[in-house]
Amino acid sequence: MVKAEAALKDADAETPTGKHLLIVEAATRVFLDFGYGAASMDAIAAEAGVSKQTVYSHFGAKEALFEAIIEDKCDQLLAPVFETFRPGQDQARALNEVARRFLSVILAPPSTALFRVIVAESVRFPELANAFYRAGPQTAADNLAGYLKELNKAGVIATNDAIASARQFFALLRGDLYMRRLLDLAPEPTAEEVAAVAGEAVSAFLAIHAPD
């Protein structure tokens, strides 16, 4: 029965992209349920309804599969955040929109669950922590830094180090509410709560970086 179901799912996902997504989605569920160390390629293959060889042919090793999950997740989460940057916008409003979207992403249950897994496994598997940092925080800071450089040139803000300023921007957003969400001490916030935290962070950031 399992083999028949696996064959059926393989047939439904004939293209490499289809199988890739199928495996990534299944692996995400397995990693979140069992953690990285306890998750097996057998369990991932069974969850995806494909053969273990199919999983290996797409990813080669469990480490590569987990890194692919992190990169895919970060791409999905960060892409909408930076769509808000358009020439001619009110820049404070644009930063508020970025802050609101970013908070909505990192405070959502799938994001907090994935982050908990990464923190729990980071000591034993530091390469996973590195992969997450490169794909997530570092990419976010790099993208925002490019925008902040333009604002600095235009005299909207003042910064001597756009990367450091970008990191500070995101640090202001990851405050008490984010900590309580990671510790499961607070429910997923309302849109109004997210907007309030975003507004406070942006106001503080603009005050710190006000031109002379």
N, C-alpha and C positions, 0 to 999 in steps of 0.2 A: 504493500500500500504506500509506504514512504517513497519507494523507488518510483512508483507510478506518479505520485504527486510531484516528485522532483522532476521527472521527465516532462510533466505538463507545464510546470513553471518555467523550465528551460525553454520549452517551445514557445511560451508566451513572451519570453525575453530573448529572442533570437539575436538581436543586435548586441554588440559589446557594451554599448551605452546602457541598454536596458538591463543587462545582467549586472553591470557595474552598479547601477542605482539600486537594484534589488538586493545585492549583497551588502552595500553600504547601509541601507535602511535596516536590514536584518541584524547586521553587526552592531549598529547603534543600540538596538533594543537589548541585545545580549550583553554588551559592555555596561550599559546602564543598570541592568538587572544583577550582574554578577561581578562587575569590576573587571579591570584589564587582566590581572593575574589569573583569576579563576575562569575567565572566558576561554573557550577552546574553539579551534577551527571547525571541529566536528559539530559543536553546538551552533556555530554561525551558519554552517552549511545546511544543517537541519532546519534552522529558522528561516533561511532563505529558500529552502526547497530545491537546492541544487547540490551537486556533488562537491565533496571536499576538493577534488582536483580542479573543479571550476573556480572555486575561491582562490586556490593557489595560482592558477593560471592568470587571474586578474591582478592579484596583489603580491604574490610571492611569499609573504610572511605576515604574521599577526601584527608586527610592528608597523609594516607598511599600510596595512588595512586601517589600523587605528589612526595613523597620521592622515590617511585619505579622508577619514571621517571628520577629523578636526578641520582640515583644509576646506572640505565641502561645506561644513557648518559655518565656518567663519566667512567664507565667500557669500553664502546665502544671507548671513546676518548683517554683514558690513556693507554689501552692495547698496541696499536701499538707503542707508545712512548718508552716503555721499552723493546721492542723486539730487540732494537739495541745493548743492552749490551751483548757482547760475549767475552769470555776469549781470550787474545792474540791480541785484537784490539789496534789500535792507539787510546789512550784514549781521546786526544783532538778532534780527528775526531768523536769519539763516542759521546762526549758531544755536538759537533756541530750538529750532526744528531738528538739528543734528543731535542736540542733547536729549530731546524728547524721544527721538527714534532709538538712539543708542540705549537709553535706559529701558525702553520697552523691550528691547532685545535681551539685554543682560539680566533683566529681572524676571523673564518668562521661565516657567518651569523646565522646559527642555534645556535651556542654557545653564541654569543653576545646577541641574542634575549632572550635566556633562562636566561642568567645572569641578563639582565635588569629586567625580571619578578621577579627573586629572590630578587634583591635589592629593587624593588618597594614594595614587600610584606614582607620584612624581619622585619620591625618594628611591624606590626600587627601579624605576624606569625613567631616568632623567631625560632621555631622548624624546619621550612623549611630551614632557613639560616644555622642552625646547621647541618642538614642533608646534605646540599650541601657542607659545609666545610669538613665534615668527608669524604664524598665520593670523593670529588675533590682535593682541595689543600692539605689536610692532607694526603690522600693516595699517591698523587704524591710526596710529601716531604718524606714520609716514604720509598717509593720505591727507590727514588734517594739516600737517606741517606745510605741505605744498600750498594749501589755501591760506594759511596764516602768513606765509611769505608774501603773498599777493596783498593781503590786508596791511602788512607792514610797509610795503612799497607805496601803497595808496595813503598811508598816514592814518589809517583807521585804528590800528593798534601799534604798540611799540614792543618789539622783541629782538633780542640779539641772538637767540637760539630758538628757531621755530620748532625743532623736535622737542626740546625741553618744554616749551610752551604747550605743545600738543599733548604731551604726557601729563602736564599739570591740568589741562582741561578735562581729560578723562579721569584723573585722580579726584577732581572736585565732584565728579558725578558718582564715583564709587564710594559713597559715604555711609552713614549709619543705616539708611534704608537697605542698601545693597548688602551690608554685613548681616543685618537681621534676616534677609531673604536667604542668604547662603546658609545660615544656621537654622533655617526653618522656624524662625521665631515670629515671622510676619507673613500674612497671606500675600498673594500676588496683588500689587497695588492697583488702585483705580487710575484711570487716565488723568484725573484731577491731581492725584498725589504725584504722579510722574511729572506732570507739567509744573507743579510747584517746585520740586527738587531741581528740575532742569532750569527753571527761571532763576533760582537762587545761585546755581553754579555758574550760569552765563554772566549774571550780574557781577559776581565776584571775579570771574576771569577778566571781564572787560575793565573792571576797576583796577586790577593788578597791572593790566597791560595798556592802561590809558596813555596816549601820547603826551609828551611834555607840553 
